[in-house]
Amino acid sequence: MKNHNFKKIMFSIFLILFTASGYAEELLMVRTKQNFPEAMLKLQDTIRDYHYSISRVQRIDIGLTKSGYETDKYRIVFFADKKEVSVITNNYPHLIPHIPWKIAIFAEQQDTLLVSADPMQFSDKKHPGADKYLLKWKKDLKKIFNDMRKSN
């Protein structure tokens, strides 16, 4: 029961982290049959293959474990294209809170799940030029997730 409640809590946290409005359809998700260490390595390699730099990997399971929860592995991988960050910072400040981009990766029994926000939810009619970056991010996220799915 405790493990089931924990999974509900973690899913709620991911929804809060990755969606501005809290709608699940604004999430991109993929499940891979790879175990966590293999999937984590593959994810980082795949992100680099699409010419992004990984800025950091944040563990989010440590605090939960210290609080007495039994957890599988949970990480958030932050990544961006340095040139895009410069352009966005200068021209589209409303996107600054969303960069670097994030993918949550977590173990679920023998599988590994990856979750990210759909970049298009941050589209803004006041800044139509930003959509080219949002569309590119969405396309690249789908490619990254497809590569992860195929690497089972």
Buried (B, 14 or more C-beta within 10 A) or exposed (E): EEEEEBBEEBBEBBBEEBBEEEEEEBBBEBBBEBBBEEBBEBBBEBBEEBEBEBBEBEEBBEEBEEEEBEBBBBBBBBBBBEEBBEEBEEEBEEBEEBBBBBBBBBBEEEBBBBBBBBBEBBBEEEBEEBBEBBEBBBEBBBEBBEBBEEBE
